[in-house]
Amino acid sequence: SPAPSMATAPTTAPSSSSSTAAISAQTPTTTFTATSSSPSTFPFPPHHTFPPFFTLQPNSSTRRTQLQLWTALILAYCRHTRTFRLAPIDAQDWPLFHNATLRRRLALRDIREVLSFMASTEGGGRAEWVSDAGKKAECWVYWRRPEEWAGLLEGWVDATGQRGAVLTLYELVEGDACRGQEWAGMDVELLQKCLQVLVKKGKAGIFGEEQPGVKFF
Amino acid sequence: MSSTRRRPGLSAFSRSQLTQSQYTTHGQTLRASQTAALSSQLEVFQSLLHTFSVTHAKDIRADPGFRAEFARMCNAIGVDPLASSQKPRTAAAAGKGGGGGSLWAQMLGSSVQDFYFELAVRVVEVCRATRGENGGLMEVGEVRRRVKRGPRGGVAAVGVGMEEVTDDDILRAVKSLEPLGSGFAVIGLGSRQMIRSVPKELNTDQSMVLEALQVLGFVTVSMLRDNLGWEGARAMAVTQDLVSDSLVWVDSQAGETEYWTPTFIHDTGGQ
């Protein structure tokens, strides 16, 4: 079974993210299952059945390790379930944060603390609080960074010969054409963030208010 | 005849002295030749062993059984295989790269010494990487599993015979680190062998609680009071010590605060 060992899950160091060039060189139709998988098939690591894992540790060096382990776990879980956006109040009952068999759960305020760590430089910038959703109410979970998504999208556009064509943002994440792609089902707001990376490089343009569209140059 | 007993004369005296010195010389000659014979026999043996090991070095490296046997043999004759020893007895051994270095290097060629050196380096890496999780105390089996898995993001432990690493090998590698004063040591906790990688010494109370933890997985202050007869203050002091040294994790969602050993992370429900 493809158990993501904690030793190989996405690291917290920013320098570990793949370059955009490397991503776009890959064929967009990659070998993994692009449809989201159920939480019940997620292979939880050994830490998830360790009761203290759900208590924020008082010792600072132990806590730092704990935060790193939670970061890796959250990223792997969100990737598995194709979760792009996480609201602590809703997520606190997910099997991720609540181990019913063990009768342990990560408290709401501790979930927020973990996500804040993930959003920090030390945590690798793997999360970002959604700005207009109220203080620490929701956050983006970057199991792929916006730059990585940008590269994947660009690669797919090239492979499908759609450079120069106009695509609505909606069809990019919901349409038939994107079925089976990793970004299928992505929040349009997050998609815009990712496309902005390309816009800044002059490789794409977004326009239209009512039905926003994008053109890859 | 004037007397029945002949007093020893000067000639008799000098004769016995001659004989004595002849015997002495003869004895010395015997000893010298025996020593020379023994010495040359040992040299022949050493040279043959060296030749054998250089020829089969790769197999020896890959065979933990042989390594264990060799180490047992060395200990039986009072030799520390990993310690540096004197100059080689034969020029031949020196010529084959056996000049100086540990007995491993002399007897078996440098590849076995390399094996333990590399292993020690990996043990240090594993301990350093996990110190945040376990405060520098880790069970030998867990060290072995992680050494075989290889460094994170790096090349897995292949090509250096690391697939066949045993707990014995780990313990030997750690022992070779002890003289460096780096804090590495092997500690027995109950029936388990632990690798300690920080110089902190554990007092008796702390050791007792850690030993109990290896069996139970967790303790509470009540458990220490009831089973060890400790006063509350003493029990709390020890648990706080262990928390400060990051040797235990705290679970505050049980009825009473539980202090868990991280060695149980991989014992229960893990892969």
Interface residues (C-beta under 8 A of the other chain):
Chain A: A3 S5 A7 T8 T11 S16 P45 P46 H47 T49 F50 P51 P52 F53 F54 T55 Q57 P58 N59 S61 T62 R64 T65 Q66 Q68 L69 R103 R104 R105
Chain B: R131 G132 E133 G135 R149 R152 G153 F218 V243 S244 S246 W249 V250 D251 S252 Q253 A254 E258 W260 P262 F264 I265 H266 T268 G269 G270 Q271
